[in-house]
Each structure stands twice: as structure tokens, then as C-alpha cells.
Amino acid sequence: MKRAFALLLSVLMFLTAIPFVGAASTSFSDVPRSHWAYKEITEMAAKGIIKGYDDRTFRPNNQVTRAEFAKIMIAAADVNIQKNSVSPTFKDVPRSHWAFYYVEYAKPYLTGYKSGSTYTYKPDQSAVREDIAVALVRLLGYDKKYKADLDQLKNLRDQNEISSALRPYIAIALQTDLMKGYNSYFRPQDPITRAEAASLLYRAILDRDDETKVVFPNPEPPKPEPINISDSFSSTELKNWDTKKATGSWGVISKQATAVSDDDDVDHYFLPLSWDESAKPENYELSIDVNVSGTNGLAGLFFNGKDGKANVVFVQKDRVVLGKVSDANKDDIDVIASGSYKLKSSNRLKVAVKGNTVSIYVNDQYLFGQQQIKQEGTQLGLYMQEDAAEEAPRKMTYLDNFQLKEVK
């Protein structure tokens, strides 16, 4: 814990300074022995935790801004910033602000401001004592370990100056001796100076005799972008598809996908999508255009594929069918549900999966649904029956404009 907070303190002391290069100085021209924080500053300098400026001063009265404070939190928690999938939270800290990623990743430790539905951070204002109290309490996990004793605040003459939402944190900081008041004042809105930070952190962290090893709570990592894969089959190479695991011979004709087979034993043609199956989205939508040229359709989509089995959804002359295929070499289909539908030359088929519920849409109109379809597999893609290509190439069913979209 001391090592982590040594990093915190080091960043805090000299975030905006040009540090003196070389050995740490144990004395500074502007910190005489009579200075109230002389012991804390010089002892930490002797340990190499803090350094002065190139003119051998410490500048104890310099203040630290809230933006700089955010950077301190990131350094203390050793967070690896991933510059993607991060949305702005604060109106006054846009992506163009130098501290944007620091502020966004340090939110679990920081204070902010809310007006209506708008959040601001006020990055150029000075960090104040109540900000430091919140950060230290949350870094140490004290907000989870201790119940706030709000009676601690009754003895403070300036208790009304403490921001309402921060009162429990200040109480915990006081009852654990993490921070202390002075002459019955906590001074919650006083800016933090370099000298005060040195004294505060020395007493709160380095000079404690109850050291225990803790795990810092890291901010929640950025959430991955929702899955969204589409293919209009403009390329004949089927790059988005796992043709090695396909049944039937799949290809692209006039920018549409279709399949044939010279193997009479194959009754169901499957073309699996190449995608990150480990993502396992619970809610997603599959859609495809089923274009008919002289056939009864008999094509659509498959999902929930595993060990040669899959759920299939396909259009035929007068119905849309949801079923299960257990063997590609057998023409059997275990029909689960179906809905009446008059086949058209072009049919937009959509399968919406939400947990164990499956809903079927055709041409953007809800047709039917089915519950208790357990998500057992992650393989999905295009589906055709052998009869759809029985009279190829004169009569064929084609598939176009595929999309897989994760729904939050």
C-alpha cells in the first residue's frame, strides 16, 4: 500500500512542475525548519518520494487543479487507458480536453457536478479537501469496510460547508483518522496546496501503524462495441463466412449467396458466420433477404448451432417455419412453431433472440414468437434446404443483405 501511495503522492506533488533532475533534495530554500510541514516534506524528500524544482524550491503554496487530480487517480490505481469505447460524461471535459481520458477513467474516485441532466467536472478549479477525502476513502475501500458515523460531523463548526453527497465520506475519513479537523474546522472547500498534500498524505498514509495490503478498486473497463456484422455479398470470396465448416457448396451469383450440392445425402445446407462466438450475446437479431426465382423459398437463417444441431427459420410457399435440424444428412425437421405467410419474390426475414424467447418478423412485420428456446450453441448463419436448389440453375433461391446485430 505504501508503494502505491508513494506513486500517488509523487504525481500529486509535481504534476505540473518541472522536477529537479538528479538526486532528491532533502532541503528546500522555501521550506525552512520553522515551516509547519517541514518534517513531512523533508522526510518524504529523503525517501525519494517527492522532489523539488530545478531552482531547489518546493513551492509549498502551489495548488492542484481538479483535472490534475484526475490524472493522480489514474496513476494511483495503475489504470491502463484504452482509448476506445469511452463516451464523454462531463460537458466541460470534451474529447479534445487534455484530461478527457483521465477524468473518464477516474470517475470511480472523483466528485462531479450535476445540473438537471447535465454533468460537469470543472477541471480548472482547484481540488479541495473534501475531494481528497472522497478519493482516499474510496481508494482504500473504506466506504465498503466502514459504516459512516455522521455524528462525527456534529463537532465541526463548518459542517454545513460539506457537500451533501460527500458527508458520509468525510465522516469515514474522520472516524478512521484518515483526515483530521483543526480547531473544530474541517475546511472542506479549502484548495489543496502542495505542502498540505504532503502533510496530509504523510500522516494519513506513510505515518500509520495499521498498514494492511489492499486491492485498489479499478474503474469498470470500457464496454466493447455492440456486435454489428453485415454482408451484401459484393465479394465472391465469402470472407465473412466459415466455408470450411459449411454443408453444401456455397457461392455468390449476381451479388447474392446460394448453395448447391452433388451429394444426395445432404438435405440441409448450412453456411456458418465467422464471428467472435465467445461474446455470446443474450439479445441479438439476425436478418436476411430471401429472394425467390421459381422456387418455394425453403431458405433463411440458422442459429443456436452446436454439435451439428441448430434451430432454423425459413420461408416456404404459404408459411414461415421455426424448427430444429439434428442432422444435415436427414430431411427431418422438428417443427417448433410456424405462421401463415404468402411467399413473395423478395422476403425480408428477421429472427430476434431475447434470452430464451425467439420472435419472427417478415418484411418488418411481427409474425409469431416462441418461448423456452434455450440458448445452447453460438454457431449461426445462412440456411437452405436441398429442394431450394433442386432445379438449379434455372430455378434458385438466393440470400442477400445479411445482418447480425446485438441488441442491448
C-alpha positions in Angstrom: 0.0 0.0 0.0 2.8 2.4 0.8 4.3 1.8 -2.7 1.0 2.6 -4.4 0.5 5.8 -2.4 4.1 6.8 -3.0 3.2 6.9 -6.6 0.0 8.9 -5.8 2.0 11.4 -3.7 4.7 11.7 -6.3 2.3 12.6 -9.0 0.3 14.9 -6.7 3.3 16.9 -5.7 4.8 17.5 -9.1 2.1 17.0 -11.7 2.6 20.5 -13.3 6.1 21.1 -12.2 9.5 20.6 -14.0 11.2 18.4 -11.5 14.8 18.7 -10.5 16.8 16.1 -12.3 19.1 14.1 -10.1 19.1 13.0 -6.5 16.2 14.0 -4.4 16.8 17.1 -2.3 16.1 16.9 1.4 16.0 20.7 1.9 14.4 23.5 0.0 15.1 27.2 0.1 11.4 28.0 0.7 10.8 25.3 3.4 12.8 26.4 6.4 12.8 24.4 9.6 10.2 26.7 11.0 7.7 25.7 8.3 4.7 23.9 9.7 5.1 21.0 7.2 8.9 20.9 7.3 9.1 17.4 8.8 6.7 15.8 6.4 8.2 17.4 3.3 11.9 16.7 4.2 11.3 13.1 5.3 9.5 12.3 2.1 12.2 14.0 0.1 14.8 12.0 1.9 12.9 8.8 0.9 12.9 9.9 -2.7 9.1 10.2 -2.8 9.0 13.9 -3.6 11.3 16.2 -5.4 11.7 19.9 -5.8 12.0 22.3 -8.8 15.2 22.9 -10.7 15.8 26.1 -8.7 15.8 23.9 -5.5 12.4 25.3 -4.3 9.4 23.3 -3.2 6.7 26.0 -3.8 4.5 24.7 -0.9 1.7 27.1 -1.6 1.0 26.0 -5.2 -2.4 24.5 -5.7 -3.6 21.4 -7.6 -6.5 21.5 -10.2 -9.3 19.0 -10.5 -8.1 18.0 -13.9 -4.6 17.2 -12.5 -6.3 15.4 -9.6 -8.0 13.1 -12.1 -4.6 12.2 -13.5 -3.4 11.4 -10.0 -6.2 8.9 -9.5 -5.3 7.1 -12.7 -1.6 6.9 -11.7 -2.6 5.7 -8.2 -4.9 2.9 -9.4 -2.5 1.9 -12.2 -5.2 2.0 -14.8 -4.3 1.2 -18.4 -6.2 3.6 -20.5 -7.8 2.1 -23.6 -8.7 5.0 -26.0 -11.8 3.5 -27.4 -15.4 3.0 -26.4 -15.3 5.9 -24.0 -18.2 8.3 -24.1 -18.0 11.8 -22.7 -19.7 12.3 -19.3 -18.9 15.9 -18.5 -20.0 18.8 -20.7 -16.8 20.7 -19.8 -14.4 17.9 -20.5 -14.9 17.0 -24.2 -12.7 14.6 -26.1 -10.4 17.5 -27.1 -9.5 18.2 -23.4 -6.1 17.0 -22.4 -7.5 15.3 -19.3 -10.5 13.7 -21.0 -9.4 10.0 -20.6 -8.0 10.7 -17.1 -11.3 12.1 -15.9 -13.4 9.4 -17.5 -11.3 6.5 -16.1 -11.0 8.1 -12.7 -14.8 8.6 -12.2 -15.0 5.9 -9.5 -12.8 8.1 -7.3 -13.9 11.6 -8.2 -16.5 14.1 -7.4 -18.5 15.9 -10.1 -21.4 18.3 -10.5 -25.0 17.7 -11.8 -27.5 20.3 -13.0 -30.7 18.7 -14.4 -29.4 16.1 -16.8 -26.1 17.8 -17.4 -22.8 16.7 -15.7 -19.8 19.0 -15.3 -16.4 18.4 -13.8 -14.9 22.0 -13.5 -11.4 20.8 -14.5 -9.7 24.1 -14.0 -10.9 24.7 -10.4 -8.7 23.7 -7.5 -9.1 20.3 -5.9 -10.3 20.8 -2.3 -10.0 18.9 0.9 -13.4 17.2 0.6 -12.2 15.9 -2.9 -9.1 14.4 -1.3 -11.2 12.8 1.5 -13.5 11.1 -1.0 -10.6 9.9 -3.2 -8.6 8.4 -0.2 -11.7 6.7 1.3 -12.6 5.1 -2.0 -9.1 4.1 -2.9 -8.7 2.4 0.4 -12.1 0.8 0.2 -13.2 2.3 3.5 -16.6 3.2 2.1 -17.3 -0.6 1.8 -15.5 -1.5 5.0 -17.0 1.0 7.4 -20.4 2.4 8.0 -20.4 6.2 8.1 -20.9 7.7 11.6 -22.4 11.0 10.7 -22.2 12.1 14.3 -18.6 12.8 13.6 -19.7 15.9 11.7 -21.6 17.4 14.6 -18.5 18.7 16.2 -17.4 20.6 13.1 -18.2 24.3 13.0 -18.1 24.2 9.2 -20.1 21.0 8.7 -22.7 22.9 6.6 -19.9 23.7 4.1 -19.5 20.0 3.3 -21.3 19.0 0.1 -24.3 16.9 1.0 -23.4 13.8 -1.1 -19.9 13.8 0.4 -20.8 13.8 4.1 -20.6 10.0 4.6 -17.1 10.0 3.1 -15.9 12.9 5.3 -17.4 11.1 8.3 -15.4 7.9 7.4 -12.2 9.9 6.9 -12.6 11.4 10.3 -13.6 8.3 12.2 -10.7 6.3 10.7 -8.2 9.2 11.3 -7.5 9.2 7.6 -8.0 13.0 7.8 -8.5 15.3 10.8 -10.0 18.7 11.5 -8.3 21.7 13.1 -9.9 23.7 16.0 -13.3 22.1 15.1 -13.0 23.0 11.4 -12.6 20.6 8.6 -12.2 23.3 5.9 -13.9 21.1 3.2 -13.8 23.8 0.5 -10.1 24.9 1.0 -7.9 24.2 -2.0 -5.2 21.7 -1.5 -1.7 23.1 -1.6 1.5 21.1 -2.2 2.5 21.5 1.5 -0.9 20.5 2.8 -1.0 17.5 0.5 2.5 16.4 1.7 1.4 16.7 5.3 -2.0 15.1 4.8 -0.7 12.1 2.9 2.3 11.6 5.1 0.1 11.4 8.2 -2.7 9.6 6.5 -0.7 7.0 4.6 3.0 6.9 5.5 2.8 7.5 9.2 0.1 5.0 10.0 0.8 1.8 12.1 -2.2 -0.1 10.8 -0.9 -0.9 7.4 -2.7 -3.7 5.5 -2.4 -4.9 2.0 -5.5 -3.8 -0.1 -6.7 -4.2 -3.6 -7.5 -0.9 -5.3 -10.9 -0.9 -7.0 -10.2 -0.3 -10.6 -12.7 1.5 -12.8 -15.0 -0.6 -14.9 -13.3 -1.3 -18.2 -14.7 0.1 -21.3 -17.5 -2.0 -22.6 -17.0 -3.5 -26.1 -18.9 -2.1 -29.0 -22.2 -4.0 -29.7 -21.8 -6.7 -32.4 -22.9 -5.5 -35.8 -21.9 -7.6 -38.8 -23.4 -7.2 -42.3 -22.7 -8.6 -45.7 -24.3 -7.6 -49.0 -22.2 -10.3 -50.9 -20.5 -7.8 -53.1 -17.4 -10.0 -52.9 -17.4 -13.6 -54.3 -14.8 -14.7 -51.7 -17.3 -15.0 -48.7 -14.7 -13.6 -46.4 -17.2 -13.3 -43.5 -18.1 -16.9 -43.6 -16.5 -20.2 -42.5 -16.8 -22.2 -45.7 -14.7 -25.0 -44.3 -17.4 -25.9 -41.9 -20.2 -25.4 -44.4 -22.5 -28.2 -45.7 -23.3 -27.9 -49.3 -21.3 -25.8 -51.8 -21.9 -22.1 -51.2 -21.1 -19.3 -53.7 -22.1 -15.8 -54.8 -24.1 -15.2 -58.0 -25.0 -11.7 -59.0 -24.1 -10.4 -55.5 -26.4 -13.0 -53.8 -25.4 -16.1 -51.9 -26.8 -19.5 -52.7 -25.8 -23.2 -52.4 -25.9 -26.5 -54.3 -24.6 -30.0 -53.7 -23.8 -33.0 -55.7 -24.1 -35.2 -52.6 -27.6 -36.7 -52.5 -27.1 -37.4 -48.8 -27.0 -33.7 -47.8 -30.5 -32.4 -47.2 -29.7 -29.2 -45.3 -27.1 -26.6 -46.4 -25.5 -24.5 -43.6 -23.0 -21.6 -44.0 -21.7 -20.5 -40.6 -20.8 -16.9 -40.0 -17.2 -16.2 -38.9 -17.5 -14.1 -35.7 -16.4 -14.0 -32.1 -18.7 -16.7 -30.7 -17.2 -16.2 -27.2 -19.1 -13.0 -27.0 -22.3 -15.0 -26.5 -24.8 -12.1 -26.7 -28.1 -12.9 -25.0 -30.1 -10.4 -27.1 -29.5 -10.2 -30.9 -31.2 -10.0 -34.3 -30.5 -11.9 -37.5 -31.9 -10.8 -40.8 -31.7 -11.8 -44.4 -33.4 -11.2 -47.7 -34.8 -14.5 -49.2 -35.2 -13.9 -53.0 -37.1 -16.5 -54.9 -36.7 -17.4 -58.6 -39.2 -20.1 -59.4 -38.9 -22.0 -56.1 -40.9 -22.2 -52.9 -38.2 -20.4 -50.9 -37.1 -23.1 -48.4 -34.2 -20.9 -47.1 -33.5 -18.4 -44.4 -31.3 -18.5 -41.3 -30.0 -20.8 -38.6 -28.9 -20.0 -35.1 -28.2 -21.8 -31.8 -25.9 -24.1 -33.6 -23.9 -26.7 -31.7 -22.6 -30.2 -32.4 -24.3 -30.5 -35.8 -27.6 -29.3 -34.5 -29.3 -25.9 -35.0 -32.5 -24.0 -34.9 -33.6 -22.9 -38.4 -36.1 -20.3 -39.6 -37.1 -20.4 -43.3 -39.8 -19.3 -45.7 -41.9 -21.6 -47.8 -44.9 -21.3 -50.1 -47.5 -20.5 -47.5 -45.7 -20.4 -44.2 -42.7 -19.3 -42.2 -41.3 -22.1 -40.1 -39.2 -22.3 -36.9 -37.8 -25.7 -36.3 -34.7 -27.7 -35.3 -32.4 -29.8 -37.5 -30.5 -32.5 -35.8 -28.7 -34.0 -38.8 -27.8 -32.3 -42.1 -28.0 -35.6 -43.9 -31.6 -36.3 -42.9 -34.5 -34.4 -44.3 -36.3 -34.4 -40.9 -37.1 -31.1 -39.3 -38.6 -30.9 -35.8 -41.2 -28.1 -36.3 -41.4 -25.9 -33.2 -43.8 -23.2 -34.5 -45.0 -21.6 -37.7 -47.0 -18.7 -39.0 -49.1 -18.2 -42.2 -47.4 -16.2 -44.9 -47.8 -15.9 -48.7 -44.4 -16.2 -50.3 -43.2 -13.1 -52.4 -40.4 -12.8 -54.8 -38.4 -11.0 -52.1 -38.9 -11.7 -48.4 -37.1 -9.9 -45.6 -36.8 -12.4 -42.7 -35.7 -11.4 -39.2 -35.1 -13.5 -36.2 -35.0 -11.6 -32.8 -33.5 -13.6 -29.9 -34.0 -12.2 -26.4 -32.8 -14.7 -23.8 -34.9 -17.8 -24.3 -37.6 -16.1 -26.4 -37.5 -16.0 -30.2 -39.6 -13.6 -32.3 -40.0 -14.0 -36.1 -40.6 -11.0 -38.4 -41.2 -10.9 -42.1 -41.0 -7.6 -44.1 -40.7 -5.7 -40.8 -44.0 -7.2 -39.5 -44.2 -9.4 -36.5 -45.4 -12.9 -37.4 -45.1 -15.1 -34.4 -42.9 -15.9 -31.4 -41.8 -18.8 -29.2 -40.6 -19.1 -25.7 -38.3 -21.6 -23.9 -35.8 -21.8 -26.8 -32.7 -22.4 -24.7 -29.5 -20.8 -26.0 -27.3 -23.9 -26.3 -25.0 -23.0 -29.1 -23.3 -20.0 -30.7 -23.0 -21.0 -34.3 -25.3 -19.1 -36.7 -25.5 -18.1 -40.4 -27.3 -18.9 -43.6 -29.6 -21.9 -44.2 -31.1 -23.6 -47.3 -32.8 -26.9 -48.0 -31.8 -29.2 -50.8 -35.1 -28.7 -52.6 -34.4 -25.0 -52.9 -31.7 -25.8 -55.5 -33.3 -28.9 -57.0 -33.8 -27.3 -60.4 -30.7 -25.1 -60.4 -29.6 -23.1 -62.2 -33.0 -22.5 -63.9 -34.8 -22.2 -60.6 -33.0 -21.0 -57.5 -33.4 -19.4 -54.1 -30.9 -16.6 -53.2 -29.9 -14.9 -50.0 -28.9 -11.3 -49.7 -28.2 -8.4 -47.2 -27.3 -10.4 -44.1 -27.1 -8.7 -40.8 -26.2 -9.8 -37.2 -26.9 -7.1 -34.7 -26.5 -7.2 -30.9 -29.4 -5.6 -29.1 -28.8 -4.0 -25.6 
